[in-house]
Every structure is written in structure tokens, then in C-alpha cells.
Amino acid sequence: MAKVARRANEVKGLTATQRQVAEARCAEAGERLTPARLTAYAELLSSNRPLSAYELIARLEKREKRKIAPLTVYRHLDFLIRVGLVHRLESKQTYLPCDHPEHAHESQYLLCSSCGRADELESKQLVNLLDKLTDQQGFVPVNSVVEVTGLCSECKQLTAD
């Protein structure tokens, strides 16, 4: 166990706080945070945009200097989503770290169609409205995804100039 903890502490790209939050989320879920899962999480954190699974594989292979099976990375991603550290953008089939991993929540995203930026929002009012609307229809949602595509403030400014 000490060997695993030592390897987890050596993961580049993670701050001590990010590692502590990840460990706490996994402990709450009764899950084990392996060094490989932590490395995948760190790689997503180091990206300035959402990554596809295959982009993540390429980055991990470069970091690890070895081939990594796609199924392994998909399992890491499923795990990271399950414990609330990562979100999947359905429309783009990409993954990004949660901006608020310290607590469970529903997320909404503003997606820039120009630069690829994804800004996470957390609106209890929107979640409550969706709950009310689905209740009125007698509908039981399993998953709710809200993604708004447009231009971020920086790209909007560039097009205005």
C-alpha cells in the first residue's frame, strides 16, 4: 500500500489539494484511487480544453512512454465520472475535469464553437426547473445534460474587432 501511495504522490500535474479532493471523493464512494486513475485525472487537469478518449490515450502514452489499451482508459474515465471528478460532454464526446469536485452536483456547460473552451456552470435553479418540468410530464430522468454552444467572451471579442 505504501508503494501505491508513494506512486500517487509522484503524479505530475496535480496539486496537493487536487489530490486530496480526489482521494476524498473516492473514499466517499468507497472506491480505490489507483495511480493509473490518478494519472488519467492529472492529464485531464493539465489540458486547457476537453479531450476525447483517444486524445487522452495519446497524452498518457507520451507521459508513460508505453502503449495503453483504449479499454483501460475508458475504464479510468468511467471511474472518474462515477466518483464525480470528471464530466463527459455528450455533444462532443469529450471529457474534462469537474470545476467543483469537492461536492456532487448537476452541471451545465457553455461550449465555445470557435476555441473549444468549456465553462462549467452550476445552477440549482436550472436543475429545479428541469425537475419540475419532468415531474409535470410524469417523466423520470436518468441523466440530464445541458450544453449551450456559442462563442466565449474572448472569441466574441475577436470577431467584433
N, CA, C and O of each residue as an XYZ file, in Angstrom:
644
protein
N       0.826     -1.196      0.000
C       0.000      0.000      0.000
C       0.869      1.258      0.000
O       0.530      2.241     -0.658
N       1.974      1.236      0.725
C       2.869      2.390      0.762
C       3.435      2.678     -0.618
O       3.635      3.838     -0.975
N       3.694      1.637     -1.394
C       4.212      1.807     -2.754
C       3.191      2.543     -3.623
O       3.554      3.438     -4.386
N       1.900      2.163     -3.505
C       0.844      2.828     -4.268
C       0.743      4.287     -3.855
O       0.643      5.168     -4.709
N       0.767      4.554     -2.549
C       0.681      5.935     -2.062
C       1.868      6.752     -2.555
O       1.708      7.909     -2.944
N       3.061      6.154     -2.540
C       4.253      6.868     -2.999
C       4.122      7.197     -4.482
O       4.434      8.314     -4.893
N       3.663      6.233     -5.300
C       3.497      6.475     -6.739
C       2.425      7.543     -6.972
O       2.576      8.381     -7.862
N       1.352      7.525     -6.189
C       0.288      8.517     -6.348
C       0.806      9.911     -6.047
O       0.399     10.879     -6.691
N       1.709     10.024     -5.065
C       2.277     11.323     -4.717
C       3.211     11.844     -5.798
O       3.493     13.042     -5.839
N       3.694     10.975     -6.670
C       4.631     11.372     -7.710
C       3.944     11.819     -8.994
O       4.627     12.206     -9.942
N       2.628     11.779     -9.052
C       1.902     12.152    -10.268
C       2.093     13.627    -10.532
O       1.750     14.473     -9.705
N       2.650     13.928    -11.705
C       2.872     15.321    -12.090
C       1.575     15.931    -12.590
O       0.733     15.246    -13.172
N       1.426     17.224    -12.356
C       0.254     17.932    -12.838
C      -0.861     18.030    -11.820
O      -1.897     18.633    -12.101
N      -0.677     17.457    -10.650
C      -1.680     17.529     -9.597
C      -1.155     18.358     -8.438
O      -0.022     18.165     -7.995
N      -1.963     19.269     -7.953
C      -1.607     19.967     -6.726
C      -1.972     19.073     -5.551
O      -2.726     18.114     -5.710
N      -1.457     19.373     -4.403
C      -1.781     18.600     -3.202
C      -3.282     18.671     -2.924
O      -3.889     17.675     -2.531
N      -3.878     19.838     -3.126
C      -5.312     19.999     -2.891
C      -6.125     19.157     -3.869
O      -7.087     18.502     -3.468
N      -5.751     19.167     -5.147
C      -6.470     18.352     -6.135
C      -6.386     16.875     -5.776
O      -7.376     16.151     -5.888
N      -5.226     16.430     -5.351
C      -5.048     15.033     -4.961
C      -5.900     14.707     -3.734
O      -6.525     13.648     -3.677
N      -5.925     15.607     -2.760
C      -6.712     15.375     -1.547
C      -8.205     15.304     -1.860
O      -8.916     14.456     -1.320
N      -8.682     16.200     -2.736
C     -10.095     16.181     -3.119
C     -10.422     14.877     -3.847
O     -11.455     14.261     -3.587
N      -9.545     14.461     -4.755
C      -9.753     13.206     -5.494
C      -9.805     12.022     -4.534
O     -10.672     11.157     -4.652
N      -8.885     11.988     -3.597
C      -8.863     10.894     -2.624
C     -10.117     10.898     -1.761
O     -10.666      9.840     -1.455
N     -10.573     12.087     -1.366
C     -11.778     12.197     -0.542
C     -13.013     11.739     -1.311
O     -13.853     11.021     -0.767
N     -13.128     12.152     -2.577
C     -14.286     11.732     -3.396
C     -14.311     10.217     -3.557
O     -15.373      9.600     -3.480
N     -13.149      9.620     -3.778
C     -13.076      8.162     -3.927
C     -13.431      7.463     -2.622
O     -14.141      6.457     -2.628
N     -12.941      7.989     -1.508
C     -13.250      7.399     -0.205
C     -14.755      7.463      0.071
O     -15.337      6.500      0.569
N     -15.387      8.608     -0.254
C     -16.831      8.759     -0.070
C     -17.604      7.729     -0.880
O     -18.628      7.213     -0.432
N     -17.104      7.435     -2.075
C     -17.769      6.484     -2.973
C     -17.376      5.043     -2.672
O     -17.900      4.111     -3.282
N     -16.454      4.862     -1.730
C     -15.985      3.516     -1.410
C     -15.165      2.906     -2.532
O     -15.141      1.689     -2.711
N     -14.497      3.762     -3.281
C     -13.706      3.333     -4.437
C     -12.222      3.529     -4.145
O     -11.836      4.270     -3.241
N     -11.410      2.847     -4.933
C      -9.960      2.924     -4.778
C      -9.367      3.795     -5.877
O      -9.629      3.578     -7.060
N      -8.574      4.771     -5.485
C      -7.904      5.653     -6.434
C      -6.519      5.087     -6.728
O      -5.589      5.245     -5.937
N      -6.397      4.429     -7.869
C      -5.119      3.818     -8.241
C      -4.216      4.868     -8.882
O      -4.702      5.907     -9.329
N      -2.921      4.616     -8.932
C      -2.019      5.560     -9.602
C      -2.394      5.795    -11.065
O      -2.275      6.919    -11.552
N      -2.842      4.760    -11.773
C      -3.221      4.928    -13.179
C      -4.439      5.841    -13.318
O      -4.484      6.678    -14.220
N      -5.416      5.689    -12.446
C      -6.604      6.550    -12.473
C      -6.201      7.987    -12.149
O      -6.679      8.932    -12.776
N      -5.324      8.139    -11.173
C      -4.859      9.463    -10.781
C      -4.078     10.125    -11.914
O      -4.195     11.333    -12.121
N      -3.294      9.355    -12.638
C      -2.532      9.884    -13.771
C      -3.480     10.355    -14.883
O      -3.262     11.412    -15.476
N      -4.518      9.582    -15.161
C      -5.502      9.988    -16.172
C      -6.191     11.293    -15.754
O      -6.397     12.187    -16.574
N      -6.538     11.386    -14.481
C      -7.159     12.599    -13.953
C      -6.207     13.789    -14.085
O      -6.619     14.870    -14.506
N      -4.946     13.592    -13.729
C      -3.947     14.660    -13.827
C      -3.802     15.135    -15.268
O      -3.660     16.331    -15.519
N      -3.836     14.216    -16.195
C      -3.692     14.579    -17.613
C      -4.878     15.429    -18.074
O      -4.699     16.381    -18.834
N      -6.081     15.093    -17.621
C      -7.248     15.913    -17.956
C      -7.142     17.289    -17.315
O      -7.502     18.294    -17.929
N      -6.647     17.335    -16.084
C      -6.481     18.625    -15.403
C      -5.468     19.513    -16.117
O      -5.597     20.737    -16.106
N      -4.472     18.905    -16.732
C      -3.410     19.697    -17.373
C      -3.819     20.229    -18.744
O      -3.114     21.059    -19.319
N      -4.942     19.764    -19.270
C      -5.388     20.220    -20.585
C      -6.179     21.520    -20.458
O      -6.896     21.731    -19.480
N      -6.042     22.371    -21.443
C      -6.790     23.631    -21.427
C      -8.121     23.511    -22.170
O      -8.813     24.506    -22.386
N      -8.472     22.277    -22.559
C      -9.742     22.040    -23.244
C     -10.175     20.596    -23.018
O      -9.355     19.764    -22.632
N     -11.440     20.285    -23.250
C     -11.890     18.894    -23.119
C     -11.148     17.991    -24.109
O     -10.810     18.411    -25.216
N     -10.902     16.746    -23.693
C     -10.173     15.794    -24.523
C     -11.059     14.607    -24.874
O     -11.880     14.173    -24.067
N     -10.887     14.087    -26.084
C     -11.526     12.827    -26.433
C     -10.750     11.708    -25.750
O      -9.630     11.915    -25.284
N     -11.342     10.541    -25.695
C     -10.648      9.404    -25.076
C      -9.345      9.115    -25.811
O      -8.335      8.801    -25.181
N      -9.358      9.218    -27.131
C      -8.147      8.911    -27.889
C      -7.074      9.996    -27.747
O      -5.882      9.698    -27.818
N      -7.484     11.239    -27.548
C      -6.501     12.280    -27.234
C      -5.872     12.013    -25.871
O      -4.670     12.197    -25.680
N      -6.701     11.577    -24.932
C      -6.185     11.246    -23.608
C      -5.229     10.055    -23.689
O      -4.183     10.059    -23.040
N      -5.573      9.055    -24.466
C      -4.686      7.902    -24.650
C      -3.333      8.358    -25.177
O      -2.295      7.947    -24.659
N      -3.337      9.203    -26.202
C      -2.078      9.683    -26.787
C      -1.244     10.432    -25.759
O      -0.027     10.257    -25.700
N      -1.882     11.256    -24.959
C      -1.154     12.006    -23.940
C      -0.596     11.084    -22.860
O       0.525     11.277    -22.389
N      -1.379     10.084    -22.472
C      -0.910      9.137    -21.457
C       0.236      8.280    -21.988
O       1.190      7.993    -21.265
N       0.140      7.873    -23.254
C       1.223      7.086    -23.850
C       2.514      7.895    -23.915
O       3.599      7.363    -23.681
N       2.395      9.167    -24.229
C       3.575     10.032    -24.267
C       4.161     10.189    -22.861
O       5.377     10.141    -22.680
N       3.301     10.373    -21.886
C       3.738     10.546    -20.492
C       4.377      9.270    -19.951
O       5.421      9.310    -19.301
N       3.731      8.135    -20.229
C       4.177      6.849    -19.686
C       5.235      6.164    -20.559
O       5.905      5.228    -20.123
N       5.373      6.645    -21.790
C       6.327      6.059    -22.750
C       6.063      4.565    -22.986
O       6.975      3.738    -23.023
N       4.764      4.265    -23.142
C       4.340      2.895    -23.440
C       2.935      2.929    -24.046
O       2.220      3.924    -23.923
N       2.550      1.835    -24.699
C       1.212      1.726    -25.278
C       0.207      1.504    -24.151
O       0.494      0.828    -23.162
N      -0.964      2.082    -24.322
C      -2.039      1.915    -23.349
C      -3.292      1.502    -24.107
O      -3.652      2.126    -25.105
N      -3.950      0.461    -23.639
C      -5.150     -0.059    -24.297
C      -6.313      0.912    -24.132
O      -6.545      1.418    -23.034
N      -7.049      1.178    -25.214
C      -8.207      2.072    -25.119
C      -9.202      1.652    -24.032
O      -9.742      2.504    -23.326
N      -9.445      0.350    -23.896
C     -10.389     -0.123    -22.888
C      -9.963      0.306    -21.486
O     -10.804      0.638    -20.651
N      -8.679      0.297    -21.237
C      -8.155      0.719    -19.929
C      -8.497      2.178    -19.666
O      -8.942      2.527    -18.573
N      -8.294      3.024    -20.658
C      -8.576      4.453    -20.487
C     -10.074      4.692    -20.343
O     -10.487      5.521    -19.531
N     -10.895      3.984    -21.112
C     -12.348      4.121    -20.955
C     -12.785      3.709    -19.556
O     -13.691      4.317    -18.988
N     -12.160      2.695    -19.001
C     -12.484      2.287    -17.628
C     -12.069      3.363    -16.631
O     -12.796      3.640    -15.676
N     -10.903      3.967    -16.849
C     -10.474      5.073    -15.978
C     -11.475      6.223    -16.058
O     -11.858      6.791    -15.036
N     -11.896      6.565    -17.277
C     -12.846      7.662    -17.464
C     -14.185      7.346    -16.797
O     -14.752      8.208    -16.127
N     -14.691      6.142    -16.965
C     -15.946      5.742    -16.318
C     -15.836      5.883    -14.803
O     -16.756      6.370    -14.146
N     -14.705      5.453    -14.260
C     -14.466      5.567    -12.828
C     -14.465      7.036    -12.398
O     -15.143      7.404    -11.438
N     -13.708      7.868    -13.104
C     -13.584      9.282    -12.745
C     -14.927     10.004    -12.828
O     -15.197     10.906    -12.036
N     -15.762      9.613    -13.776
C     -17.115     10.174    -13.871
C     -17.955      9.695    -12.691
O     -18.651     10.489    -12.059
N     -17.890      8.418    -12.400
C     -18.686      7.815    -11.324
C     -18.415      8.470     -9.975
O     -19.340      8.658     -9.185
N     -17.168      8.817     -9.703
C     -16.841      9.432     -8.399
C     -16.967     10.960     -8.423
O     -16.763     11.609     -7.397
N     -17.299     11.541     -9.581
C     -17.568     12.973     -9.655
C     -16.365     13.861     -9.901
O     -16.422     15.063     -9.639
N     -15.278     13.294    -10.400
C     -14.093     14.101    -10.684
C     -14.056     14.606    -12.123
O     -13.381     15.591    -12.422
N     -14.771     13.942    -12.998
C     -14.731     14.244    -14.434
C     -16.155     14.255    -14.976
O     -17.025     13.538    -14.482
N     -16.380     15.074    -15.995
C     -17.655     15.106    -16.709
C     -17.417     14.747    -18.167
O     -16.325     14.945    -18.701
N     -18.454     14.216    -18.800
C     -18.408     13.903    -20.230
C     -19.325     14.871    -20.950
O     -20.495     15.015    -20.599
N     -18.782     15.532    -21.962
C     -19.604     16.389    -22.810
C     -20.214     15.494    -23.885
O     -19.513     14.991    -24.763
N     -21.507     15.308    -23.803
C     -22.191     14.379    -24.694
C     -22.099     14.800    -26.154
O     -21.864     13.966    -27.029
N     -22.281     16.082    -26.419
C     -22.322     16.551    -27.809
C     -20.976     16.414    -28.512
O     -20.922     16.235    -29.728
N     -19.907     16.497    -27.759
C     -18.562     16.453    -28.335
C     -17.853     15.123    -28.079
O     -16.786     14.868    -28.637
N     -18.450     14.275    -27.231
C     -17.835     13.013    -26.822
C     -16.414     13.249    -26.301
O     -15.460     12.571    -26.685
N     -16.319     14.236    -25.413
C     -15.045     14.589    -24.801
C     -15.207     14.601    -23.283
O     -16.317     14.538    -22.754
N     -14.067     14.684    -22.603
C     -14.037     14.612    -21.149
C     -13.256     15.791    -20.592
O     -12.293     16.263    -21.197
N     -13.693     16.259    -19.421
C     -12.993     17.360    -18.764
C     -13.157     17.236    -17.268
O     -14.144     16.675    -16.791
N     -12.186     17.761    -16.514
C     -12.290     17.675    -15.057
C     -13.402     18.578    -14.547
O     -13.671     19.642    -15.103
N     -14.033     18.131    -13.486
C     -15.085     18.911    -12.837
C     -14.466     20.147    -12.190
O     -13.402     20.065    -11.576
N     -15.130     21.284    -12.330
C     -14.649     22.516    -11.701
C     -14.947     22.560    -10.202
O     -14.335     23.333     -9.465
N     -15.890     21.726     -9.755
C     -16.306     21.722     -8.352
C     -16.324     20.285     -7.815
O     -17.373     19.807     -7.381
N     -15.185     19.592     -7.840
C     -15.201     18.174     -7.472
C     -15.415     17.911     -5.981
O     -15.614     16.766     -5.575
N     -15.375     18.952     -5.178
C     -15.496     18.738     -3.747
C     -16.920     18.379     -3.313
O     -17.130     17.974     -2.170
N     -17.904     18.525     -4.218
C     -19.273     18.139     -3.879
C     -20.010     17.637     -5.124
O     -19.712     18.044     -6.247
N     -20.963     16.757     -4.902
C     -21.771     16.220     -6.005
C     -22.734     17.302     -6.501
O     -23.281     18.071     -5.709
N     -22.933     17.351     -7.814
C     -23.822     18.348     -8.383
C     -24.139     18.022     -9.838
O     -23.453     17.228    -10.480
N     -25.185     18.649    -10.335
C     -25.515     18.595    -11.760
C     -24.780     19.764    -12.411
O     -24.692     20.847    -11.833
N     -24.260     19.544    -13.598
C     -23.508     20.602    -14.276
C     -24.154     20.972    -15.597
O     -24.823     20.166    -16.243
N     -23.933     22.206    -15.967
C     -24.323     22.701    -17.273
C     -23.069     23.316    -17.880
O     -22.175     23.760    -17.159
N     -23.008     23.340    -19.219
C     -21.792     23.816    -19.876
C     -22.084     24.836    -20.954
O     -23.075     24.747    -21.679
N     -21.185     25.817    -21.038
C     -21.134     26.752    -22.143
C     -19.947     26.329    -22.989
O     -18.810     26.347    -22.517
N     -20.203     25.943    -24.249
C     -19.170     25.404    -25.124
C     -18.885     26.381    -26.255
O     -19.783     26.735    -27.019
N     -17.640     26.812    -26.359
C     -17.261     27.731    -27.424
C     -17.013     26.934    -28.703
O     -16.184     26.025    -28.733
N     -17.739     27.288    -29.748
C     -17.602     26.576    -31.027
C     -16.364     27.030    -31.789
O     -16.003     26.419    -32.795
N     -15.706     28.092    -31.327
C     -14.517     28.583    -32.013
C     -13.232     28.004    -31.406
O     -12.438     27.389    -32.117
N     -13.025     28.195    -30.102
C     -11.764     27.769    -29.479
C     -11.863     26.436    -28.743
O     -10.838     25.866    -28.366
N     -13.076     25.928    -28.532
C     -13.244     24.648    -27.856
C     -13.336     24.739    -26.349
O     -13.447     23.718    -25.669
N     -13.291     25.944    -25.822
C     -13.367     26.144    -24.375
C     -14.712     25.629    -23.848
O     -15.738     25.741    -24.518
N     -14.688     25.064    -22.639
C     -15.907     24.594    -21.982
C     -15.943     25.161    -20.568
O     -15.071     24.869    -19.750
N     -16.946     25.966    -20.291
C     -17.098     26.556    -18.964
C     -18.231     25.851    -18.238
O     -19.362     25.796    -18.722
N     -17.906     25.309    -17.061
C     -18.901     24.604    -16.258
C     -19.709     25.594    -15.435
O     -19.153     26.491    -14.801
N     -21.010     25.424    -15.451
C     -21.907     26.206    -14.620
C     -22.557     25.266    -13.629
O     -22.674     24.066    -13.881
N     -22.976     25.806    -12.511
C     -23.698     25.010    -11.519
C     -24.902     25.831    -11.083
O     -24.784     26.734    -10.255
N     -26.064     25.509    -11.649
C     -27.264     26.285    -11.377
C     -28.330     25.411    -10.731
O     -28.933     24.564    -11.390
N     -28.557     25.620     -9.439
C     -29.612     24.892     -8.746
C     -30.981     25.283     -9.295
O     -31.896     24.461     -9.338
N     -31.118     26.547     -9.715
C     -32.392     26.995    -10.265
C     -32.736     26.226    -11.544
O     -33.883     25.826    -11.740
N     -31.743     26.023    -12.411
C     -31.987     25.286    -13.648
C     -32.302     23.822    -13.352
O     -33.188     23.239    -13.978
N     -31.593     23.233    -12.416
C     -31.864     21.846    -12.028
C     -33.279     21.727    -11.471
O     -34.011     20.799    -11.815
N     -33.664     22.675    -10.604
C     -35.019     22.660    -10.037
C     -36.077     22.823    -11.111
O     -37.115     22.161    -11.067
N     -35.823     23.707    -12.086
C     -36.769     23.901    -13.182
C     -36.912     22.623    -14.006
O     -38.028     22.222    -14.338
N     -35.803     21.990    -14.335
C     -35.862     20.734    -15.094
C     -36.594     19.647    -14.309
O     -37.377     18.888    -14.879
N     -36.337     19.571    -12.992
C     -37.048     18.603    -12.143
C     -38.553     18.858    -12.174
O     -39.346     17.924    -12.291
N     -38.935     20.112    -12.070
C     -40.354     20.477    -12.083
C     -40.991     20.119    -13.426
O     -42.083     19.552    -13.467
N     -40.306     20.450    -14.525
C     -40.852     20.156    -15.849
C     -40.968     18.656    -16.104
O     -41.954     18.202    -16.684
N     -39.984     17.896    -15.680
C     -40.057     16.439    -15.883
C     -41.146     15.825    -15.000
O     -41.852     14.912    -15.429
N     -41.285     16.324    -13.768
C     -42.357     15.847    -12.886
C     -43.727     16.103    -13.506
O     -44.601     15.238    -13.466
N     -43.911     17.290    -14.077
C     -45.193     17.634    -14.706
C     -45.540     16.679    -15.846
O     -46.714     16.424    -16.112
N     -44.525     16.159    -16.512
C     -44.739     15.238    -17.624
C     -44.802     13.782    -17.163
O     -45.063     12.886    -17.965
N     -44.565     13.550    -15.877
C     -44.531     12.189    -15.377
C     -43.310     11.428    -15.874
O     -43.326     10.203    -15.992
N     -42.267     12.167    -16.157
C     -41.042     11.609    -16.726
C     -40.006     11.439    -15.628
O     -39.854     12.310    -14.771
N     -39.289     10.311    -15.654
C     -38.237     10.070    -14.668
C     -36.890     10.107    -15.389
O     -36.520      9.139    -16.053
N     -36.154     11.214    -15.267
C     -34.859     11.308    -15.959
C     -33.805     10.421    -15.312
O     -33.767     10.259    -14.092
N     -32.959      9.855    -16.148
C     -31.825      9.073    -15.679
C     -30.576      9.938    -15.712
O     -29.710      9.832    -14.844
N     -30.494     10.790    -16.716
C     -29.331     11.640    -16.904
C     -29.805     12.948    -17.529
O     -30.677     12.948    -18.398
N     -29.241     14.031    -17.094
C     -29.595     15.333    -17.644
C     -28.323     16.033    -18.105
O     -27.373     16.189    -17.339
N     -28.319     16.450    -19.366
C     -27.156     17.118    -19.929
C     -27.617     18.447    -20.529
O     -28.500     18.482    -21.386
N     -27.009     19.530    -20.066
C     -27.305     20.841    -20.626
C     -26.007     21.413    -21.166
O     -25.073     21.695    -20.415
N     -25.964     21.580    -22.485
C     -24.781     22.127    -23.150
C     -25.250     23.219    -24.099
O     -26.070     22.981    -24.986
N     -24.724     24.403    -23.903
C     -25.075     25.549    -24.748
C     -23.851     25.896    -25.584
O     -22.786     26.201    -25.048
N     -24.016     25.847    -26.903
C     -22.913     26.132    -27.817
C     -23.013     27.565    -28.311
O     -24.101     28.060    -28.604
N     -21.867     28.224    -28.400
C     -21.813     29.602    -28.879
C     -20.376     30.075    -28.891
O     -19.454     29.296    -29.131
N     -20.193     31.364    -28.629
C     -18.849     31.948    -28.585
C     -18.549     32.430    -27.175
O     -19.365     33.105    -26.548
N     -17.359     32.072    -26.682
C     -16.927     32.570    -25.374
C     -16.652     34.071    -25.505
O     -16.621     34.610    -26.611
N     -16.455     34.726    -24.383
C     -16.252     36.179    -24.401
C     -15.011     36.571    -25.202
O     -15.017     37.591    -25.891
N     -13.947     35.769    -25.116
C     -12.717     36.092    -25.854
C     -12.920     35.956    -27.363
O     -12.506     36.830    -28.124
N     -13.548     34.878    -27.794
C     -13.778     34.678    -29.236
C     -14.798     35.687    -29.766
O     -14.697     36.144    -30.905
N     -15.778     36.030    -28.930
C     -16.752     37.044    -29.321
C     -16.058     38.386    -29.556
O     -16.370     39.107    -30.504
N     -15.113     38.703    -28.673
C     -14.353     39.948    -28.798
C     -13.513     39.951    -30.071
O     -13.418     40.971    -30.752
N     -12.894     38.794    -30.396
C     -12.075     38.686    -31.605
C     -12.897     38.897    -32.873
O     -12.420     39.492    -33.839
N     -14.133     38.406    -32.863
C     -14.977     38.578    -34.051
C     -15.513     40.004    -34.153
O     -15.872     40.457    -35.240
N     -15.568     40.717    -33.014
C     -16.051     42.099    -33.012
C     -14.994     43.057    -33.498
O     -15.318     44.131    -34.004
N     -13.715     42.685    -33.352
C     -12.626     43.585    -33.751
C     -12.424     43.664    -35.235
O     -11.541     44.385    -35.700
